[in-house]
Amino acid sequence: MTSILNPGKAAQEAAEKQKAQQAVANDRQLAELRNDDATSGATRRNPRGRRLFVGDAASKTDLS
């Protein structure tokens, strides 16, 4: 009788369950990425100056 009165309830519950599972998966993936970044020991900085425009910055010694 309830399926007649509210036909989309099962689909709505399935969608909510899927959304909750996806949120958990996203949180786990983000936590893993942050953990990998923290354990790698590498520092990330934005590149500055001509290094943005030169393929090999070591070979470019003059400012022209």
N, CA, C and O of each residue as an XYZ file, in Angstrom:
256
protein
N       0.820     -1.186      0.000
C       0.000      0.000      0.000
C       0.872      1.262      0.000
O       0.533      2.248     -0.654
N       1.986      1.233      0.725
C       2.836      2.426      0.775
C       3.506      2.678     -0.568
O       3.791      3.827     -0.906
N       3.763      1.623     -1.340
C       4.378      1.836     -2.650
C       3.417      2.525     -3.603
O       3.847      3.196     -4.542
N       2.148      2.372     -3.377
C       1.158      3.055     -4.207
C       1.091      4.533     -3.831
O       0.965      5.392     -4.703
N       1.175      4.828     -2.543
C       1.058      6.205     -2.085
C       2.338      7.014     -2.319
O       2.278      8.223     -2.545
N       3.480      6.351     -2.264
C       4.760      7.045     -2.435
C       5.662      6.200     -3.336
O       6.519      5.474     -2.831
N       5.490      6.278     -4.653
C       6.205      5.373     -5.553
C       7.710      5.650     -5.664
O       8.458      4.735     -6.007
N       8.176      6.849     -5.393
C       9.589      7.172     -5.555
C      10.403      7.036     -4.294
O      11.571      7.427     -4.275
N       9.829      6.497     -3.245
C      10.527      6.432     -1.961
C      11.747      5.516     -2.027
O      12.803      5.858     -1.495
N      11.618      4.372     -2.667
C      12.745      3.438     -2.758
C      13.893      4.044     -3.555
O      15.057      3.904     -3.178
N      13.571      4.711     -4.646
C      14.618      5.345     -5.457
C      15.277      6.485     -4.694
O      16.488      6.681     -4.791
N      14.496      7.225     -3.945
C      15.049      8.329     -3.163
C      15.970      7.809     -2.066
O      17.030      8.386     -1.822
N      15.580      6.737     -1.409
C      16.427      6.150     -0.366
C      17.715      5.599     -0.955
O      18.783      5.732     -0.358
N      17.616      4.973     -2.138
C      18.811      4.449     -2.798
C      19.753      5.585     -3.186
O      20.971      5.449     -3.068
N      19.198      6.697     -3.646
C      20.022      7.847     -4.016
C      20.707      8.444     -2.789
O      21.877      8.819     -2.862
N      20.010      8.536     -1.684
C      20.601      9.065     -0.453
C      21.711      8.150      0.056
O      22.742      8.624      0.535
N      21.498      6.847     -0.047
C      22.510      5.881      0.388
C      23.759      5.992     -0.486
O      24.885      5.971      0.011
N      23.539      6.111     -1.794
C      24.665      6.250     -2.723
C      25.434      7.538     -2.457
O      26.664      7.550     -2.501
N      24.718      8.612     -2.182
C      25.363      9.900     -1.894
C      26.206      9.817     -0.626
O      27.308     10.362     -0.575
N      25.695      9.141      0.389
C      26.444      8.983      1.634
C      27.699      8.142      1.415
O      28.763      8.458      1.946
N      27.573      7.077      0.637
C      28.730      6.226      0.349
C      29.783      6.991     -0.444
O      30.980      6.834     -0.202
N      29.345      7.817     -1.390
C      30.286      8.596     -2.190
C      31.000      9.634     -1.327
O      32.187      9.895     -1.527
N      30.289     10.224     -0.374
C      30.920     11.190      0.520
C      32.005     10.524      1.362
O      33.072     11.103      1.568
N      31.743      9.320      1.844
C      32.735      8.577      2.627
C      33.946      8.249      1.756
O      35.088      8.395      2.193
N      33.694      7.808      0.529
C      34.794      7.477     -0.377
C      35.640      8.710     -0.691
O      36.867      8.625     -0.747
N      34.988      9.855     -0.894
C      35.726     11.091     -1.164
C      36.582     11.499      0.028
O      37.724     11.925     -0.140
N      36.031     11.368      1.230
C      36.787     11.708      2.430
C      38.001     10.808      2.597
O      39.081     11.273      2.962
N      37.821      9.523      2.330
C      38.950      8.583      2.449
C      40.029      8.890      1.425
O      41.219      8.834      1.736
N      39.617      9.214      0.206
C      40.588      9.519     -0.833
C      41.362     10.790     -0.493
O      42.579     10.839     -0.670
N      40.674     11.805     -0.012
C      41.324     13.046      0.372
C      42.290     12.825      1.533
O      43.388     13.382      1.546
N      41.884     12.021      2.497
C      42.760     11.726      3.635
C      44.008     10.986      3.177
O      45.104     11.252      3.671
N      43.854     10.071      2.247
C      45.008      9.322      1.731
C      45.960     10.248      0.979
O      47.177     10.138      1.128
N      45.418     11.155      0.175
C      46.271     12.103     -0.550
C      47.028     13.012      0.410
O      48.215     13.274      0.215
N      46.350     13.489      1.435
C      47.009     14.350      2.419
C      48.085     13.586      3.170
O      49.142     14.140      3.474
N      47.829     12.331      3.469
C      48.805     11.506      4.168
C      50.034     11.286      3.287
O      51.165     11.366      3.767
N      49.817     11.012      2.008
C      50.938     10.829      1.094
C      51.771     12.093      0.983
O      53.001     12.028      0.965
N      51.108     13.252      0.907
C      51.838     14.512      0.816
C      52.636     14.780      2.089
O      53.759     15.280      2.028
N      52.060     14.451      3.229
C      52.735     14.707      4.495
C      53.937     13.795      4.684
O      54.943     14.212      5.259
N      53.850     12.565      4.211
C      54.946     11.619      4.422
C      56.023     11.708      3.354
O      57.103     11.145      3.533
N      55.766     12.391      2.261
C      56.763     12.441      1.193
C      57.942     13.347      1.562
O      59.057     13.129      1.087
N      57.713     14.344      2.392
C      58.777     15.246      2.792
C      59.055     16.338      1.779
O      59.897     17.203      2.023
N      58.374     16.318      0.660
C      58.587     17.329     -0.370
C      57.825     18.591     -0.020
O      56.729     18.545      0.539
N      58.427     19.712     -0.359
C      57.735     20.978     -0.165
C      57.267     21.478     -1.517
O      57.942     21.302     -2.531
N      56.129     22.090     -1.515
C      55.593     22.617     -2.765
C      55.597     24.133     -2.693
O      55.071     24.734     -1.756
N      56.205     24.737     -3.710
C      56.195     26.183     -3.820
C      55.758     26.542     -5.226
O      55.926     25.764     -6.164
N      55.203     27.716     -5.355
C      54.851     28.192     -6.676
C      56.107     28.586     -7.417
O      56.975     29.237     -6.837
N      56.235     28.215     -8.682
C      57.419     28.618     -9.440
C      57.438     30.127     -9.628
O      56.387     30.759     -9.731
N      58.627     30.697     -9.670
C      58.755     32.143     -9.783
C      59.608     32.508    -10.984
O      60.496     31.755    -11.383
N      59.337     33.636    -11.538
C      60.187     34.210    -12.567
C      60.165     33.456    -13.877
O      59.127     32.949    -14.302
N      61.335     33.388    -14.518
C      61.432     32.852    -15.871
C      61.239     31.348    -15.924
O      61.050     30.794    -17.007
N      61.279     30.691    -14.809
C      61.078     29.246    -14.820
C      59.711     28.868    -15.373
O      59.508     27.737    -15.813
N      58.783     29.800    -15.353
C      57.471     29.530    -15.921
C      57.534     29.397    -17.432
O      56.735     28.670    -18.022
N      58.480     30.096    -18.074
C      58.476     30.206    -19.515
C      59.655     29.520    -20.186
O      59.736     29.521    -21.414
N      60.555     28.946    -19.436
C      61.740     28.312    -20.000
C      61.650     26.810    -19.771
O      61.298     26.357    -18.681
N      61.971     26.044    -20.804
C      61.922     24.597    -20.680
C      62.948     24.067    -19.698
O      62.628     23.233    -18.851
N      64.183     24.548    -19.806
C      65.254     24.125    -18.911
C      65.838     25.368    -18.255
O      66.630     26.083    -18.869
N      65.448     25.629    -17.007
C      65.847     26.853    -16.331
C      67.348     26.901    -16.061
O      67.924     27.986    -15.980
N      67.991     25.743    -15.919
C      69.426     25.736    -15.629
C      70.238     26.240    -16.791
O      71.303     26.820    -16.582
N      69.777     26.041    -18.006
C      70.537     26.481    -19.172
C      70.338     27.960    -19.459
O      71.110     28.545    -20.218
N      69.332     28.568    -18.879
C      69.048     29.986    -19.103
C      69.719     30.796    -18.004
O      69.221     30.860    -16.880
N      70.872     31.427    -18.337
C      71.619     32.138    -17.300
C      71.463     33.654    -17.393
O      71.592     34.346    -16.383
N      71.185     34.189    -18.601
C      71.049     35.642    -18.692
C      69.570     36.038    -18.612
O      68.691     35.186    -18.739
N      69.308     37.296    -18.406
C      67.945     37.763    -18.205
C      67.257     38.158    -19.497
O      66.076     38.504    -19.464
N      67.931     38.124    -20.623
C      67.306     38.531    -21.879
C      66.504     37.421    -22.503
O      65.915     37.609    -23.567
